[in-house]
Structures are given as structure tokens and as C-alpha cells.
Amino acid sequence: MNYMYNREILQEQLKKYKTHFITLGCLFFLSAIISYIIFNSVPQYIDTLLVGFRTRLDQQGISVHTDSSTLFITLLLNNLKACLMLMAIGCIPFLFLPYLNILLNGTVIGLLLCSKTIKGISLLKLILLGLLPHAIFEVPALILSASIGSYICLSLVRKIFKRRTEILLTDLFISAAKIFGKVVIPLLLGAAFIEAFITKVLVRTL
């Protein structure tokens, strides 16, 4: 009975972020598709744009050559930081920075996919074997975190203009912390495990 009660409360809390979640999800996938199409038409710029990205991954120890246990911990910590940042930047009113972050994430995904397909790798195989297995956990976690950040941002704007004076900031942050602990962290654990132990093996077949 207590489990069902807690589940209902969690579902009720998640409903607050539904609009942002759907909008951000659409933004993520559209930006990835548009990015892929654009970079596919100008492939000469891809390697230049990826230099900084690859350097950062190497510095963080994220590579197919990293042992799976170390890779799991590294991926988990990086994704936890990314999700926490998406929530934290929502505390800056008016700017809705989580939307910009998700737009950039989608653009990078499109760029990465294009960097592989121009070398002859099948886009379908790349998505099914190199992206989808862990992305089905990681992407919802990122979008949910961005949704929480965006909801906080909107609530702050409404409070500043006194349109929703009943909003309690402490309630907002407590709710965000609960969602992060009960939903985001489990999703990130699943994503990191699959990427480190399964996707790592699958990409070698591409």
C-alpha cells in the first residue's frame, strides 16, 4: 500500500514537467536530425569541429580502450554532473538555459552520427548498435533533468512577476531532488552500465 502511495505521488510530481519534457524531447530529436542533414552536406568541417570534443573525451578517460569498470564509473559521474547542471542552470530566471543545452546536445549527436556515416558505416546499424542501447536510458534522464530546470526557471519568472505568489521555492527544490534520486539516477545507472559493458562491445562490430 505504501509503495502504491509513493508511486502515485511520484507520478503526480512528474506531471508538472510533462509539457517541458515533450517540448525538449522534440527539440532534441529535431536538432539531431537537422544537424545530421547539415553536416552531411558539408563533411569537410566535421573533423575540425570534433577535435575539441574528442580531446575532452580523451582527457576524461572515455574511450573504447578504457576497461569497462572504469568506463562505467566515468560515464556515470559525467552524466550525473551533466544532469545536475541542467537542473542548476534553471535557477537563472528568464534565459531558459536547459533548452539551449538540449539543443546543443542534439546538434552534437547529429554531428557524431554524420562523422561515422560519411566513412561508410550504416546509419541504421550505428543507431541500433552504437546509440540506442544506452540512449533509451540516458536521453530521457537528460531531458527530464532539463525539464526540471526549465520548470524551475519558469516558476522563478512567475514569482518575480508575482503571477504565482503561492509558489514555494523550497517545495520546488525538494520535488526536484526526489525526482533526481528516484528517476534520473536509476536511468543513468542503466545507461552507464549498458554503454560500458554492452555498447562498447557492439561498436566494435560496426
C-alpha positions as CSV (number, residue, x, y, z in Angstrom):
1,M,0.0,0.0,0.0
2,N,2.8,2.4,0.9
3,Y,4.6,1.6,-2.3
4,M,1.5,2.4,-4.4
5,Y,1.0,5.7,-2.5
6,N,4.6,6.7,-3.1
7,R,4.3,5.8,-6.7
8,E,1.2,7.9,-7.1
9,I,3.0,10.9,-5.5
10,L,5.9,10.4,-7.9
11,Q,3.6,10.3,-10.9
12,E,1.9,13.4,-9.8
13,Q,5.2,15.2,-9.4
14,L,6.3,14.1,-12.9
15,K,3.2,15.5,-14.4
16,K,4.4,19.1,-13.7
17,Y,7.3,18.6,-16.1
18,K,5.3,16.9,-18.9
19,T,5.0,19.9,-21.2
20,H,8.7,20.8,-20.9
21,F,9.6,17.1,-21.4
22,I,7.7,16.8,-24.6
23,T,8.9,20.1,-26.0
24,L,12.5,19.4,-25.1
25,G,12.3,15.9,-26.5
26,C,11.1,17.2,-29.8
27,L,13.8,19.9,-29.7
28,F,16.5,17.2,-29.1
29,F,15.5,14.9,-31.9
30,L,14.8,17.7,-34.4
31,S,18.2,19.3,-33.7
32,A,19.9,15.9,-34.1
33,I,18.2,15.4,-37.5
34,I,18.8,18.9,-38.8
35,S,22.4,18.8,-37.6
36,Y,22.9,15.4,-39.4
37,I,21.5,16.8,-42.6
38,I,23.6,20.0,-42.5
39,F,26.9,18.3,-41.7
40,N,26.2,15.6,-44.3
41,S,26.2,18.4,-46.8
42,V,29.5,20.0,-45.6
43,P,31.6,17.0,-44.4
44,Q,34.8,18.9,-44.7
45,Y,34.1,20.7,-41.5
46,I,33.3,17.7,-39.3
47,D,36.8,16.7,-38.2
48,T,37.7,20.3,-37.3
49,L,34.5,20.6,-35.2
50,L,35.2,17.3,-33.4
51,V,38.8,18.0,-32.4
52,G,37.8,19.7,-29.1
53,F,35.1,17.1,-28.4
54,R,37.5,14.2,-28.9
55,T,40.2,15.8,-26.8
56,R,37.8,16.3,-23.9
57,L,36.7,12.7,-24.1
58,D,40.3,11.5,-24.0
59,Q,41.0,13.7,-21.0
60,Q,38.0,12.2,-19.2
61,G,39.1,8.7,-20.0
62,I,36.1,7.9,-22.2
63,S,37.3,5.5,-24.9
64,V,36.6,2.1,-26.3
65,H,40.1,1.2,-25.0
66,T,39.1,2.0,-21.4
67,D,38.3,-1.0,-19.2
68,S,34.6,-1.5,-18.7
69,S,34.5,-1.0,-14.9
70,T,36.4,2.3,-15.1
71,L,34.4,3.4,-18.1
72,F,31.1,2.7,-16.2
73,I,32.2,4.9,-13.3
74,T,33.5,7.7,-15.6
75,L,30.3,7.7,-17.7
76,L,28.1,7.7,-14.6
77,L,29.9,10.6,-12.9
78,N,29.9,12.6,-16.1
79,N,26.2,12.1,-16.8
80,L,25.3,12.9,-13.1
81,K,27.2,16.2,-13.4
82,A,25.5,16.9,-16.7
83,C,22.0,16.3,-15.3
84,L,22.7,18.3,-12.1
85,M,24.0,21.2,-14.3
86,L,20.8,21.0,-16.4
87,M,18.7,21.4,-13.2
88,A,21.0,24.1,-11.7
89,I,21.1,26.4,-14.7
90,G,17.3,26.5,-14.5
91,C,17.8,28.6,-11.4
92,I,18.8,31.5,-13.6
93,P,15.5,33.2,-14.5
94,F,14.3,34.3,-18.0
95,L,17.1,32.6,-20.0
96,F,15.7,29.0,-20.1
97,L,19.3,27.7,-20.5
98,P,18.3,24.0,-20.3
99,Y,16.6,24.4,-23.7
100,L,19.9,25.7,-25.2
101,N,21.8,22.9,-23.6
102,I,19.4,20.2,-25.1
103,L,19.7,22.0,-28.5
104,L,23.5,21.7,-28.3
105,N,23.3,18.1,-27.2
106,G,21.1,17.2,-30.2
107,T,23.4,19.0,-32.5
108,V,26.4,17.1,-31.3
109,I,24.6,13.8,-31.7
110,G,23.8,14.7,-35.3
111,L,27.5,15.7,-35.8
112,L,28.8,12.4,-34.3
113,L,26.4,10.3,-36.4
114,C,27.4,12.1,-39.5
115,S,31.1,11.7,-38.7
116,K,30.7,7.9,-38.8
117,T,28.3,7.6,-41.8
118,I,30.5,9.6,-44.1
119,K,33.1,6.8,-43.6
120,G,30.7,4.2,-44.9
121,I,29.1,3.0,-41.7
122,S,25.4,2.3,-42.0
123,L,23.3,4.9,-40.2
124,L,20.7,2.3,-39.1
125,K,23.4,0.0,-37.7
126,L,25.1,2.9,-36.0
127,I,21.9,3.9,-34.2
128,L,20.8,0.4,-33.3
129,L,24.2,-0.8,-32.1
130,G,26.1,2.3,-31.1
131,L,23.5,4.6,-29.7
132,L,20.1,3.1,-29.0
133,P,21.1,0.5,-26.3
134,H,22.2,3.1,-23.8
135,A,20.4,6.2,-25.2
136,I,17.0,4.8,-24.3
137,F,18.0,5.4,-20.7
138,E,20.4,8.3,-21.0
139,V,18.3,10.6,-23.2
140,P,15.2,10.5,-21.0
141,A,17.4,11.2,-18.0
142,L,18.9,14.3,-19.7
143,I,15.6,15.6,-21.0
144,L,13.9,15.0,-17.6
145,S,16.7,17.0,-15.9
146,A,16.3,19.8,-18.4
147,S,12.6,19.7,-17.9
148,I,13.0,20.2,-14.1
149,G,15.5,23.0,-14.7
150,S,13.1,24.7,-17.2
151,Y,10.1,24.3,-14.8
152,I,12.2,25.9,-12.0
153,C,13.1,28.7,-14.4
154,L,9.5,29.3,-15.4
155,S,8.4,29.2,-11.7
156,L,11.0,31.8,-10.8
157,V,9.9,34.1,-13.6
158,R,6.3,33.8,-12.5
159,K,7.3,34.5,-8.9
160,I,9.3,37.6,-10.0
161,F,6.3,39.0,-11.8
162,K,4.0,37.9,-8.9
163,R,1.9,35.8,-11.2
164,R,2.2,32.7,-8.9
165,T,2.9,34.1,-5.5
166,E,1.9,30.8,-3.9
167,I,5.0,29.0,-5.4
168,L,7.4,27.9,-2.6
169,L,10.9,27.6,-3.8
170,T,11.7,25.0,-1.1
171,D,9.0,22.8,-2.5
172,L,10.3,23.1,-6.0
173,F,13.8,22.0,-5.0
174,I,12.6,19.2,-2.7
175,S,10.5,17.9,-5.6
176,A,13.4,18.1,-8.0
177,A,15.7,16.3,-5.6
178,K,13.2,13.5,-5.2
179,I,12.7,13.1,-9.0
180,F,16.5,13.1,-9.4
181,G,17.0,10.4,-6.8
182,K,14.1,8.2,-7.8
183,V,14.1,8.5,-11.6
184,V,17.2,10.2,-13.0
185,I,19.9,8.3,-11.1
186,P,18.4,4.8,-11.9
187,L,18.2,5.8,-15.6
188,L,21.8,7.0,-15.5
189,L,23.0,3.8,-13.8
190,G,21.3,1.8,-16.5
191,A,22.7,4.0,-19.3
192,A,26.3,3.8,-17.9
193,F,26.2,0.1,-17.4
194,I,24.9,-0.6,-20.9
195,E,27.3,1.8,-22.6
196,A,30.3,0.5,-20.7
197,F,29.6,-3.2,-20.9
198,I,27.4,-3.7,-24.0
199,T,27.6,-0.8,-26.4
200,K,31.4,-0.9,-26.1
201,V,31.4,-4.4,-27.5
202,L,28.7,-3.7,-30.1
203,V,30.5,-0.7,-31.7
204,R,33.5,-3.0,-32.5
205,T,31.2,-4.8,-34.9
206,L,30.5,-1.7,-36.9
